[in-house]
Amino acid sequence: MTLWHAILLAGLIAFATKLLGYAVPARWLQNPRMHRVAGALTVALLAALTVMNTFAAGTALSVDARLVALAVAALALWWRAPFLLVVVLGAAASALVRWWV
């Protein structure tokens, strides 16, 4: 299988998955449990993306300034700081660690 075959196959699978979404009965989508599951999946996917972007460096795991930035941002969120301040504090913490090391 060449790279183009894999790309076409992935595209067809994505299209079929989206097409199958139209076949889901409306009563399933209006179920309150479905709303809770959809909300939980959104949070879980965002958490997974955050963890991967924090610890991944190519194919290896790394602990560097990104971890400090994430910890500072999480602490600022816990203190209920405004989102812009959370981003600035995380960036500043990362910059300070990179400058210091």
N, C-alpha and C positions, 0 to 999 in steps of 0.2 A: 504494500500500500504506500503510495507516494504521499507527500505532504499535501498536495492538492486534493487527493482523494479524502484524506482525513478532514480537511477544511470543508469540503462539500458535504461529507457525512455529518459533521458537527452542525453545519447549517441546516441540513434536512431534519436532524433530530430536534434542533431548537424550533424550527417551523412547526413540526408535528406536535411538539409540546404546547406551543401557543395555540395551535388549532384545536387540540384536545380541551383546552380551557373553555372553549365555547360550548362544549358538550356537557359541561358540569351543570346539573339542574339548579335552577335559581333558588330553590328552597334550601339547598346545601349552603349556598353563599349567604343566605340571610340568617343562618343559625348563629346564635350568640357565641357558641363554642368556636366557630370558624373565625370570628372576629378576634377572639383571644389568641387563637393559634397564629393567625396572621401577624398580630402585634408582637407575639413572642418570637416568631421567626425573623421579623425585621430586626429586633434587638440582638438576637443571636448572630445574625449575619454581620451586623455592624461591629459587634464585639470580636468576631473572628477576623474580620478585616483589620481591625485595630491591632489585634495581637500579631497578626502576620506582618503588618507594616512596622511593628515595633521590634520584633525579634528576628526577622528574616533578613539575611544578607546573602543573596544568591541562593545557594543550596544549603547553606549552613546557618546555624543559629548564632546570634551575636548579642552581646549586652554592651550597649554604648550610651551615648547621650540621648538617644530616643527614649530609652527607658526612664531616665531622669525627667525628661520633658513630659512623658505620660503620667508619671507619679505627681509632678507638680500640677499638671492640669487636672488630674483627678482630685487632688487636695483642694484646688480652687473651686471645682464643681461642688465638692462636699461642703465648702463654706458658702455656697450659693453665690459665687461671684458672677457678674455678667459674662456672657459668652465671649465677647471681644477681649475682655481682661483675661479669661482662661487661655485663649489662643496666644496672647502677648506674653503671659507668664510662662507658658510652655515653651515658646520660641526663645525667650530670654534664658530660661534654665538650660535649654539645649546649647545655646550659644556660649553660655558661661562654662559649661562642662567641656565643650570642644576647645574653647580657648585655654582652659586650665590644663587639659591633658595633652 
